[in-house]
Amino acid sequence: MINQTDRERVSQLIEVVGIDNYRQMFAEYCRSAPFMAREIQQKSTQRHQLHPLKSMCYAVGLQSIGLKIQSIEDLLSQGAQATASTYIEHLEADIKHGIEYVDNMLGFL
């Protein structure tokens, strides 16, 4: 799920905003994103909740997860609720995997 593009994007963000500012952004992402993913699984107003979560993923450099959320939004706008739901079920795990990936990456800096 996480790929080289994510690693490059995280590195670019750290270079632009600095390691301390990135750590603060990432800490907020770690606190909020898993909770938001759980809420999305439980609510019928998923499209409105997906957009802020997608923005958070892009903000911390997890482009692959942001793109997955965009795909879910597209499916929902096309009325493919059942298909979107299968992706939504795995969203929290994807986010946790992304957190582990970036956390490990930050440990090497």
QUIGI-V646972 format. One record per residue. PSI is psi in whole degrees, -180 to 180 (none if undefined). OMEGA is omega in radians with two decimals (* if undefined). Layout:
BEGIN
psi=PSI omega=OMEGA
psi=PSI omega=OMEGA
END
This chain:
BEGIN
psi=-55 omega=3.11
psi=140 omega=-3.04
psi=-178 omega=-3.10
psi=-34 omega=3.11
psi=-41 omega=3.10
psi=-46 omega=-3.13
psi=-45 omega=3.13
psi=-42 omega=-3.12
psi=-43 omega=3.10
psi=-45 omega=3.13
psi=-41 omega=3.11
psi=-44 omega=3.13
psi=-42 omega=3.12
psi=-41 omega=3.12
psi=-39 omega=-3.08
psi=-49 omega=-3.03
psi=-13 omega=-3.10
psi=151 omega=-3.05
psi=-40 omega=-3.12
psi=-45 omega=3.11
psi=-39 omega=3.11
psi=-42 omega=3.13
psi=-39 omega=3.10
psi=-46 omega=3.11
psi=-44 omega=-3.11
psi=-38 omega=3.10
psi=-42 omega=3.09
psi=-41 omega=3.08
psi=-45 omega=-3.13
psi=-35 omega=3.12
psi=-39 omega=-2.96
psi=-42 omega=-2.97
psi=-47 omega=3.13
psi=-39 omega=3.10
psi=-44 omega=3.13
psi=-40 omega=3.13
psi=-42 omega=3.09
psi=-43 omega=3.12
psi=-41 omega=-3.13
psi=-38 omega=3.12
psi=-28 omega=-3.01
psi=-6 omega=-3.02
psi=157 omega=3.12
psi=-12 omega=-3.13
psi=48 omega=-3.00
psi=-40 omega=-3.06
psi=-40 omega=-3.11
psi=-26 omega=-3.14
psi=-22 omega=-3.12
psi=-37 omega=-3.04
psi=-49 omega=3.11
psi=-35 omega=3.11
psi=-41 omega=3.09
psi=-44 omega=3.13
psi=-40 omega=3.12
psi=-40 omega=3.13
psi=-46 omega=3.11
psi=-37 omega=-3.09
psi=-31 omega=3.13
psi=6 omega=3.04
psi=6 omega=3.14
psi=70 omega=-3.06
psi=-37 omega=-3.11
psi=-37 omega=3.10
psi=-40 omega=3.07
psi=-41 omega=3.12
psi=-36 omega=3.09
psi=-42 omega=3.12
psi=-38 omega=3.07
psi=-41 omega=3.09
psi=-40 omega=3.10
psi=-45 omega=3.10
psi=-42 omega=3.13
psi=-44 omega=3.11
psi=-43 omega=3.13
psi=-38 omega=-3.14
psi=-23 omega=3.09
psi=0 omega=3.12
psi=13 omega=-3.12
psi=61 omega=-3.07
psi=-44 omega=-3.09
psi=-43 omega=3.12
psi=-44 omega=3.12
psi=-38 omega=-3.11
psi=-34 omega=3.12
psi=-37 omega=3.09
psi=-39 omega=-3.13
psi=-35 omega=3.14
psi=-31 omega=-3.09
psi=-1 omega=-3.03
psi=-44 omega=-3.14
psi=-42 omega=3.11
psi=-40 omega=3.10
psi=-42 omega=3.14
psi=-44 omega=3.12
psi=-39 omega=3.08
psi=-43 omega=3.10
psi=-40 omega=3.10
psi=-46 omega=3.12
psi=-42 omega=-3.12
psi=-51 omega=-3.11
psi=-38 omega=3.11
psi=-44 omega=3.08
psi=-41 omega=3.13
psi=-43 omega=3.13
psi=-30 omega=3.11
psi=-23 omega=3.13
psi=-7 omega=-3.11
psi=none omega=*
END
